[in-house]
Amino acid sequence: MSALSRRHFLALTGSAAVATVSGRSPADAAMGPNDKFDLVIKGGDVLDPSQSLRGKRDIGIRWGVIEAIEPEIPAARISKSIDASGKLVTPGLIDLHCHVYPYGSAIGIPADELVQFQGTTTVVSAGDAGVNNLAALRRYIVAQTRARMYAFLHIANNGLSAFPVAELYNIDNAQVEACAMGLAENQDFLIGVKVRMSENVIYKHGLEPLKRGIQACEMCGWPAKMMVHIGGVETGALMSDILNLLRPGDVLTHAYSGAPNNAGVFTNIVQDGKLLSAALAAKQRGVIFDVGHGGGSFDFTVAEVAIPGGCTPDTISSDMHVFSGNTPGMPFLPNVMGKFMAMGFSLEQVVTMTTTAPAKIINRAPKIGTLQVGAPGDVAIMDLVEGPVSFVDTRNNKREGKVSLKPVQTVINGVPFGRPYQSPFAVR
């Protein structure tokens, strides 16, 4: 090693040491005032709820990490750029509930195929895999997927591999110790346990599937969360019992479902036009209310009672899968965000519910759902289209809106989907 290269190496490692102490990234510390950014997203209307930031900014990314958010980054410091003038720029969207286990789950879509329609840089597989096929999800799907991926582990050993055959008609599929071991061995990747509590999934097993899921969470040795799917539970009373079992931090998904039970009775959080007291109590003690729109699980008329009653959504998710993606409700995440703007939520609120809020629940990668310096270079670029738009839910109720969101381009770890292409095309 020459003296010059040795000095350069020591300067870089010294900068890295300072970065470790200061909390700044090594890339940031090693970047000189004249060094070029690998990618700059120029001139967009940046909205980042994590920093209470809204305004025109340039975002500079180097070595896969956000290194600057400035009013103007000069052309001399730009290697490649994306012109985001007139576009909305947000942290990469996080979909807390989708189905992204193709080939192993009967309803999964490749996560990277969803990116151009969703602007999602992080996705959560909502119970596609049980303990019997979890390893294949990690080895063969996550390992070759550009989108960041985490998962809820299904309490049923076989996950959703048998869909449309119900996974919990036979309660013996819910093996508590096996599920707990899967959680214990995959703490870096898993968020917790998924259970579907609809009558057409669990038949007459009542609270038993949920109890087994909670037991697995409490056995595994770390604070695993439940994600509990509702919609068409067996009885109205059982719905209250489910809500009463949920712990602070557990996720109630399909929170505004209007799906009926097997007899056609409406047994969800709004019954006879009134919000269940158990639902409000769950919300007040810290249960997370997640939208999980899907193909049959979002009803405007339920939301319009529950939300003014105190059960506001914490997170907006798509429940995208091969069936829901073909429904008139079109539950691509930006479209679902538009539905909530049509109900009176602000742009800042719906972006929060798809970035910072789900990021806190996932809590696995540092600084996702944010454009802070030092965060991974995960960015969504969208058109904010003003003009009349009609939205439909999963029960053919329609609502009119004044604005919609259309994904334009997505960047994950500093590498765009599409132009400008990176050479060499080295991605995480």
ABEGO torsion letter per residue (X at the ends): XBAAAAAAAAAAAAAAAAAAAAGBBAAAAABBAABBBABBBBGBBBBBAAAGBBEBBBBBBBGGBBABBBABBBAAABABBBBABGBBBBBBBBBABBBABBGABAABBBAAAAAAAAGBABBBBBGABBAAAAAAAAAAAAAABABBBBBBBBABAAEAAAOABBAAABAAABBAAAAAAAAAAAAAABAEBBBBABAAAAEAAEAAAAAAAAAAAAAAGBBBBBBBBBEGBABAAAAAAAAAABBBGBBBBGAABABBBAAGBBABABBGGBBBAAAAAAAAAGBBBBAGAEAAABBAAAAAAAAAAGBBBABBBAGBBAAAAABAAGABAAAAAAAAAAAGBBAAAAAAAABAAAAAAAGABBGBGBABBGBBBBBBBBBBBBEBBBBBBAAGBBBBBABBBBBABBBBGGBBBEOBBBOBBBBX
